Amino acid sequence: MSSQSAPISRNETAEVLLMLTSFSLRVQKFTRAVFYGRVAHSLFPEDVAIAEMYAYALLLMGENEQAHKVVSKVTAETANLSLLRARLSILRKEDRSEQSSHLRKYLLNH
């Protein structure tokens, strides 16, 4: 009698990858966080939480342009994304009105 376990569902896979990315960030293993985030984002590009974590990992690794590309593709407006956009706008030295707009959105969402 062979015991086969049920395949992991898409949601469980996304959750595990999100947790691995998050945990890696918390223990300051940024290279791992980028790795897990990249895998998760490539498998689940529509998942906003994964995009946020992946972009944070990229930001902490100094990969600001790549982080900007990730958040640019997300249409959702969350407090985390607004803060990410504001931080990236400042780091990328965008004009003040753009920076202010992102900060306003963050404050309104937070």
C-alpha positions in Angstrom: 0.0 0.0 0.0 1.6 3.3 -1.1 0.9 6.4 0.9 0.7 9.4 -1.3 0.2 12.8 0.2 -2.1 15.3 -1.4 -0.3 17.8 -3.6 0.4 21.2 -2.0 -2.2 23.7 -3.2 -1.2 27.0 -4.8 -2.3 28.9 -1.7 -0.2 26.7 0.6 2.8 27.1 -1.7 2.4 30.9 -1.7 2.0 31.0 2.1 5.2 28.9 2.6 7.2 31.1 0.3 5.8 34.3 1.8 6.7 33.0 5.3 10.2 32.0 4.2 10.7 35.5 2.7 9.4 37.2 5.8 11.4 35.1 8.2 14.6 35.7 6.1 14.0 39.4 6.3 13.5 39.3 10.1 16.7 37.4 10.7 18.5 39.7 8.3 19.3 37.1 5.7 18.6 39.4 2.8 20.1 37.3 0.1 17.8 34.4 1.1 14.9 36.8 1.3 15.5 38.0 -2.3 15.8 34.4 -3.4 12.6 33.3 -1.8 10.8 36.5 -2.8 11.9 36.1 -6.4 10.7 32.5 -6.6 7.4 33.4 -4.9 6.9 36.5 -7.1 7.6 34.5 -10.3 5.1 31.8 -9.3 2.5 34.3 -7.9 3.0 37.6 -9.6 -0.6 38.8 -8.7 -0.1 38.2 -4.9 0.3 41.7 -3.4 1.8 40.5 -0.1 4.5 38.6 -1.9 5.3 41.6 -4.1 5.6 43.7 -1.0 8.0 41.3 0.7 10.1 40.8 -2.4 10.4 44.5 -3.0 11.4 45.1 0.7 14.1 42.4 0.3 15.4 44.1 -2.9 15.3 47.5 -1.2 17.4 46.2 1.7 19.9 44.7 -0.7 20.2 48.0 -2.4 18.5 46.8 -5.6 16.3 49.9 -5.8 15.6 49.8 -9.6 14.5 46.2 -9.4 12.3 47.0 -6.3 10.8 49.9 -8.3 10.0 47.5 -11.2 8.2 45.1 -8.8 6.1 47.8 -7.1 5.4 49.5 -10.4 3.5 46.5 -11.6 1.2 46.3 -8.6 -2.0 48.2 -9.0 -3.2 47.7 -5.4 -2.9 50.5 -2.9 -1.8 49.3 0.5 0.0 51.1 3.3 3.1 48.9 2.8 3.2 49.6 -1.0 2.7 53.3 -0.4 5.6 53.4 2.0 7.8 51.3 -0.4 6.9 53.7 -3.2 7.7 56.7 -1.1 11.1 55.3 0.0 12.0 54.3 -3.5 10.9 57.7 -4.8 13.3 59.4 -2.3 16.1 57.0 -3.1 15.7 57.4 -6.8 15.7 61.2 -6.4 12.3 61.6 -8.1 10.8 65.1 -8.1 9.4 66.4 -4.8 5.8 66.3 -6.0 6.1 62.6 -6.7 7.7 61.9 -3.3 5.0 64.0 -1.6 2.2 62.1 -3.4 3.5 58.7 -2.3 4.0 59.9 1.3 0.4 61.3 1.4 -0.9 58.0 0.1 1.0 56.2 2.8 -0.3 58.4 5.6 -3.9 58.1 4.3 -3.6 54.3 4.1 -1.8 53.8 7.4 
